[in-house]
Amino acid sequence: MDRKAVSFLFVGLIVGALLAATVFVSVVRRDRAAAAGDGARRTILKLGHVLDQSHPVHAAMEHMAKRVAELSHGAVEIQVFPNGQLGSEPECIEQLQRGALAMVKTSAAAMEGFVPDMAVFGLPYLFRDDDHYWKVLEGPVGRELLAAGEKVGVHGLCYYDSGSRSFYTVSKPILTPADVKERKLRVLPSKMARDLIATLGGGPTPIPWGELYTALQQSMVDGAENNPPSFYTSRHYEVAKHYSLDEHTRIPDVIIFSQSIWEGLTPEVRAWLNQAAADSVKFQRALWHEKTAEALAAVQKAGVKIYYPDKAAFAAATAPMLQSFAGTRIGELAERIRVVK
């Protein structure tokens, strides 16, 4: 065989090998696409929430988006829209019910108007400690409440830690229950939240989260209540220089799904979403503790005075609110929560 023939043979072998490799890659991609299903290849899910991008709950949603992309090999994409870009929490929930929005991160308090049983989370001093809190959320009561919205078009996916809510004020600090009297305090869009402040003699004032900084700055309200990361990432500490850690409620955040959109997904896509959500919960729980400590240190450095009032006094002052639910569905749920070991 002459040198030219050998050269052509060598080139032919190389080209053949390249073509075989190309076909192999193409087959693998087709196999993955087939495993995901034709619908999954085009699944883009929008997730709306009102928090800032620096908030640890936003980081958890981004983690969930990353995990579902990995699990589905890019077949499912969650697009996260922070800062109320898609509307307030109640507005987003209404869009979700209509099937105009796939996913929403909301406080359980904002769910009260849609899923009345969620109001139980607004009861003061309901949880003994962190361990009790998560045993409830991950146990029968928590799962029951996640499922309770299906009849109104809402599929509960998972809970995120939202810490304990405490009072922060512009001028005089809240150190005792009596200090709440005749103070205008911003509350969540929740009857339970309004009732709690009213029980303490204050003036509950629902204001959208995105408008609260200005409301504090212009003295439309005397203060508000929230967890440390939210107090910090919202920059409310620039206006409200007193933070009293009475920790009166512990209301979880909830990731919810449009029931109609959920039912239209394949079982495989639902499994990916469930796994990604579970992974993000573990990620968020660890991150929450870290960011809470960082937030308290940061606001102190910025000149905020942190107080540790007597929680027993606040629990006693809000006891009538708890007693008012005796014999009701909320009272029944509260009792089931209390006995969880």
C-alpha positions as CSV (number, residue, x, y, z in Angstrom):
1,M,0.0,0.0,0.0
2,D,1.5,3.4,-1.0
3,R,1.9,6.3,1.4
4,K,-1.1,8.3,-0.1
5,A,-3.5,5.3,0.5
6,V,-2.3,4.9,4.1
7,S,-3.0,8.7,4.6
8,F,-6.5,8.4,3.2
9,L,-7.2,5.3,5.4
10,F,-6.0,7.2,8.5
11,V,-8.2,10.2,7.8
12,G,-11.1,7.9,7.2
13,L,-10.7,6.2,10.5
14,I,-10.5,9.6,12.3
15,V,-13.6,10.9,10.6
16,G,-15.5,7.7,11.4
17,A,-14.5,7.9,15.0
18,L,-15.7,11.5,15.2
19,L,-19.0,10.6,13.6
20,A,-19.5,7.7,16.0
21,A,-18.8,10.0,19.0
22,T,-21.3,12.6,17.6
23,V,-24.0,10.0,17.2
24,F,-23.3,8.7,20.8
25,V,-23.6,12.1,22.3
26,S,-26.8,12.7,20.3
27,V,-28.3,9.4,21.5
28,V,-27.5,10.2,25.1
29,R,-29.1,13.6,24.8
30,R,-32.2,12.1,23.2
31,D,-32.3,9.4,25.9
32,R,-32.2,12.1,28.6
33,A,-34.9,14.1,26.9
34,A,-37.0,11.0,26.5
35,A,-36.6,10.2,30.2
36,A,-37.7,13.7,31.1
37,G,-40.6,13.7,28.6
38,D,-41.4,16.1,25.9
39,G,-43.4,18.3,28.2
40,A,-40.6,18.5,30.8
41,R,-38.1,19.8,28.1
42,R,-40.1,23.0,28.0
43,T,-41.1,23.3,31.6
44,I,-40.5,26.8,32.9
45,L,-42.0,27.7,36.3
46,K,-42.2,31.3,37.6
47,L,-41.8,31.8,41.4
48,G,-42.8,35.1,42.9
49,H,-42.0,36.5,46.4
50,V,-41.6,39.9,48.1
51,L,-38.2,39.5,49.8
52,D,-34.8,41.1,48.9
53,Q,-32.2,39.0,47.0
54,S,-29.9,39.1,50.1
55,H,-32.5,37.3,52.3
56,P,-31.7,33.7,53.3
57,V,-35.1,32.6,52.1
58,H,-34.4,33.9,48.6
59,A,-31.1,31.9,48.7
60,A,-33.1,28.8,49.5
61,M,-35.4,29.4,46.5
62,E,-32.3,29.8,44.3
63,H,-30.9,26.6,45.7
64,M,-34.2,24.8,44.9
65,A,-34.0,26.1,41.3
66,K,-30.4,24.9,41.0
67,R,-31.3,21.4,42.4
68,V,-34.3,20.9,40.1
69,A,-32.2,21.9,37.1
70,E,-29.6,19.3,38.1
71,L,-32.1,16.6,38.8
72,S,-33.9,17.2,35.5
73,H,-30.7,17.7,33.4
74,G,-32.0,21.2,32.6
75,A,-35.5,20.0,31.6
76,V,-37.2,22.0,34.4
77,E,-36.4,25.6,35.1
78,I,-37.6,27.7,38.1
79,Q,-37.3,31.4,37.5
80,V,-37.3,33.3,40.8
81,F,-38.8,36.9,40.9
82,P,-37.9,38.7,44.2
83,N,-38.9,42.1,45.6
84,G,-42.6,41.9,44.8
85,Q,-41.9,42.1,41.1
86,L,-45.0,40.0,40.5
87,G,-47.2,41.6,43.2
88,S,-47.8,41.4,46.9
89,E,-48.2,38.0,48.6
90,P,-52.0,38.1,48.4
91,E,-51.9,39.2,44.8
92,C,-49.4,36.4,43.9
93,I,-51.6,33.8,45.6
94,E,-54.6,35.0,43.6
95,Q,-52.6,34.7,40.4
96,L,-51.5,31.2,41.5
97,Q,-55.1,30.1,42.1
98,R,-56.0,31.2,38.5
99,G,-53.0,29.3,37.1
100,A,-51.4,32.5,35.9
101,L,-48.4,31.9,38.2
102,A,-46.8,28.5,39.0
103,M,-45.2,29.1,42.4
104,V,-45.2,31.6,45.3
105,K,-43.2,32.0,48.5
106,T,-45.6,33.4,51.1
107,S,-45.9,33.8,54.9
108,A,-48.4,31.3,56.4
109,A,-50.1,34.4,57.8
110,A,-50.9,35.7,54.3
111,M,-52.5,32.2,53.6
112,E,-55.2,32.7,56.2
113,G,-57.6,34.3,53.8
114,F,-57.3,31.3,51.5
115,V,-56.6,28.4,53.9
116,P,-58.2,29.4,57.3
117,D,-56.4,26.6,59.2
118,M,-53.1,28.3,58.5
119,A,-54.2,30.9,61.1
120,V,-53.1,28.6,63.9
121,F,-49.5,29.7,63.2
122,G,-50.4,33.2,64.3
123,L,-51.1,32.2,67.9
124,P,-48.6,33.6,70.3
125,Y,-46.0,31.4,72.0
126,L,-47.3,28.2,70.3
127,F,-44.0,26.4,70.0
128,R,-41.7,25.4,72.8
129,D,-38.5,25.5,70.9
130,D,-36.8,24.9,67.5
131,D,-37.1,21.1,67.8
132,H,-40.8,21.3,68.6
133,Y,-41.4,23.7,65.7
134,W,-39.8,21.4,63.1
135,K,-41.4,18.2,64.5
136,V,-44.8,19.9,64.0
137,L,-44.0,21.2,60.5
138,E,-42.7,17.8,59.3
139,G,-45.3,15.8,61.1
140,P,-49.0,15.0,60.6
141,V,-50.2,18.5,61.5
142,G,-47.7,20.2,59.1
143,R,-48.5,17.9,56.2
144,E,-52.3,18.3,56.8
145,L,-52.0,22.1,56.6
146,L,-49.9,21.9,53.4
147,A,-52.6,19.8,51.8
148,A,-55.5,22.0,53.1
149,G,-55.3,24.4,50.2
150,E,-55.9,22.0,47.4
151,K,-59.6,22.6,47.5
152,V,-59.0,26.3,46.7
153,G,-56.4,25.7,44.0
154,V,-53.2,25.8,46.2
155,H,-50.8,22.9,46.5
156,G,-48.4,23.2,49.5
157,L,-44.9,22.1,48.6
158,C,-42.7,22.8,51.7
159,Y,-42.1,25.0,54.7
160,Y,-39.1,27.4,55.3
161,D,-38.0,28.7,58.6
162,S,-39.0,32.3,59.1
163,G,-37.7,32.6,62.7
164,S,-39.5,34.3,65.5
165,R,-41.2,37.7,65.1
166,S,-40.3,40.5,67.5
167,F,-41.1,44.2,67.8
168,Y,-38.9,47.0,66.4
169,T,-39.8,50.7,66.9
170,V,-38.6,54.1,65.8
171,S,-38.5,55.8,69.2
172,K,-39.5,54.3,72.6
173,P,-38.7,50.5,72.8
174,I,-41.3,47.9,73.7
175,L,-40.1,46.2,76.9
176,T,-43.4,45.2,78.5
177,P,-46.9,44.4,77.2
178,A,-48.0,47.8,78.4
179,D,-45.6,49.5,76.0
180,V,-47.7,48.2,73.1
181,K,-50.8,50.2,74.1
182,E,-51.8,52.9,71.7
183,R,-48.8,52.3,69.5
184,K,-49.5,51.9,65.7
185,L,-47.7,48.8,64.6
186,R,-47.4,47.4,61.1
187,V,-48.7,43.8,60.9
188,L,-49.0,41.1,58.3
189,P,-52.1,40.9,56.2
190,S,-53.7,38.5,58.7
191,K,-56.6,38.7,61.1
192,M,-54.6,36.7,63.7
193,A,-51.8,39.3,63.5
194,R,-54.2,42.1,64.0
195,D,-55.9,40.4,66.9
196,L,-52.6,39.8,68.7
197,I,-51.7,43.5,68.6
198,A,-55.2,44.5,69.6
199,T,-55.1,42.1,72.5
200,L,-52.1,44.0,73.8
201,G,-53.9,47.3,73.3
202,G,-52.0,48.5,70.2
203,G,-53.2,49.7,66.8
204,P,-52.6,47.0,64.2
205,T,-51.9,48.6,60.8
206,P,-51.5,46.3,57.7
207,I,-49.1,47.8,55.3
208,P,-47.5,46.1,52.3
209,W,-44.0,45.0,53.0
210,G,-42.5,47.1,50.2
211,E,-44.0,50.3,51.6
212,L,-43.0,49.8,55.2
213,Y,-39.6,51.6,55.1
214,T,-41.3,54.8,54.0
215,A,-44.1,54.3,56.5
216,L,-41.6,54.0,59.4
217,Q,-39.6,57.0,58.0
218,Q,-42.7,59.2,57.8
219,S,-44.1,58.1,61.2
220,M,-47.2,56.5,59.6
221,V,-46.5,53.7,62.1
222,D,-44.5,53.6,65.3
223,G,-43.0,50.3,64.5
224,A,-43.4,46.8,63.2
225,E,-42.5,43.2,64.0
226,N,-40.4,40.6,62.2
227,N,-37.5,38.3,62.4
228,P,-33.8,39.5,62.5
229,P,-32.9,38.7,58.8
230,S,-35.9,40.5,57.5
231,F,-35.3,43.5,59.8
232,Y,-31.8,43.6,58.4
233,T,-32.2,42.9,54.7
234,S,-35.1,45.4,54.5
235,R,-32.9,48.1,56.0
236,H,-35.6,49.0,58.5
237,Y,-32.9,49.2,61.1
238,E,-31.8,52.5,59.5
239,V,-35.1,54.0,60.8
240,A,-36.1,51.8,63.7
241,K,-33.3,51.8,66.3
242,H,-35.0,49.7,69.0
243,Y,-35.4,45.9,68.6
244,S,-37.1,44.0,71.4
245,L,-36.7,40.2,71.1
246,D,-40.0,39.1,72.7
247,E,-40.4,36.4,70.0
248,H,-44.2,36.4,70.2
249,T,-44.9,34.3,67.2
250,R,-43.1,31.9,64.9
251,I,-44.9,31.8,61.5
252,P,-43.3,29.7,58.8
253,D,-42.9,30.7,55.2
254,V,-44.5,28.3,52.7
255,I,-43.7,27.4,49.1
256,I,-47.0,26.9,47.3
257,F,-47.8,25.7,43.8
258,S,-50.8,26.3,41.5
259,Q,-52.9,23.2,41.9
260,S,-53.9,23.2,38.2
261,I,-50.3,23.6,37.0
262,W,-49.2,20.9,39.5
263,E,-51.8,18.4,38.2
264,G,-50.6,19.1,34.6
265,L,-47.0,18.0,35.4
266,T,-45.8,14.5,34.8
267,P,-45.1,12.3,37.9
268,E,-41.4,12.5,37.1
269,V,-41.4,16.3,37.1
270,R,-43.3,16.3,40.4
271,A,-40.8,14.0,41.9
272,W,-37.9,16.3,40.8
273,L,-39.7,19.3,42.4
274,N,-40.4,17.4,45.6
275,Q,-36.8,16.4,45.9
276,A,-35.5,19.8,45.1
277,A,-37.8,21.4,47.7
278,A,-36.7,18.9,50.4
279,D,-33.1,19.6,49.6
280,S,-33.7,23.4,49.8
281,V,-35.4,23.0,53.2
282,K,-32.2,21.4,54.7
283,F,-30.1,24.1,53.1
284,Q,-32.4,26.9,54.4
285,R,-32.6,25.6,57.9
286,A,-28.8,25.7,58.3
287,L,-28.5,29.0,56.6
288,W,-31.2,30.6,58.7
289,H,-29.4,30.2,62.0
290,E,-26.2,31.6,60.5
291,K,-27.9,34.6,58.9
292,T,-30.0,35.3,62.1
293,A,-26.8,35.7,64.1
294,E,-25.2,37.8,61.4
295,A,-28.2,40.1,61.2
296,L,-28.3,40.8,64.9
297,A,-24.6,41.6,64.9
298,A,-25.0,43.9,61.9
299,V,-27.9,45.9,63.2
300,Q,-26.1,46.3,66.5
301,K,-23.1,47.6,64.7
302,A,-25.4,50.1,62.9
303,G,-26.6,51.5,66.2
304,V,-29.7,49.5,67.0
305,K,-30.3,48.7,70.7
306,I,-31.4,45.1,71.2
307,Y,-33.5,44.3,74.3
308,Y,-34.5,40.9,75.8
309,P,-37.9,41.5,77.6
310,D,-39.6,39.0,79.8
311,K,-41.4,36.7,77.5
312,A,-43.5,35.3,80.3
313,A,-45.2,38.7,80.7
314,F,-46.1,38.8,77.0
315,A,-47.3,35.2,77.1
316,A,-49.6,36.0,80.1
317,A,-50.9,39.2,78.4
318,T,-51.8,37.3,75.2
319,A,-53.3,34.3,77.0
320,P,-56.9,35.7,76.4
321,M,-56.4,35.4,72.7
322,L,-55.5,31.7,73.0
323,Q,-58.5,31.1,75.3
324,S,-60.8,32.7,72.8
325,F,-60.2,29.8,70.3
326,A,-61.3,27.1,72.8
327,G,-63.7,24.7,71.1
328,T,-62.9,25.9,67.6
329,R,-61.0,24.3,64.7
330,I,-58.0,26.6,65.4
331,G,-58.2,25.6,69.1
332,E,-58.2,22.0,68.1
333,L,-55.1,22.4,65.9
334,A,-53.3,24.4,68.6
335,E,-53.9,21.5,71.1
336,R,-52.6,19.0,68.7
337,I,-49.5,21.1,68.2
338,R,-48.9,21.5,72.0
339,V,-48.9,17.7,72.6
340,V,-46.3,17.0,69.9
341,K,-43.2,15.6,71.7
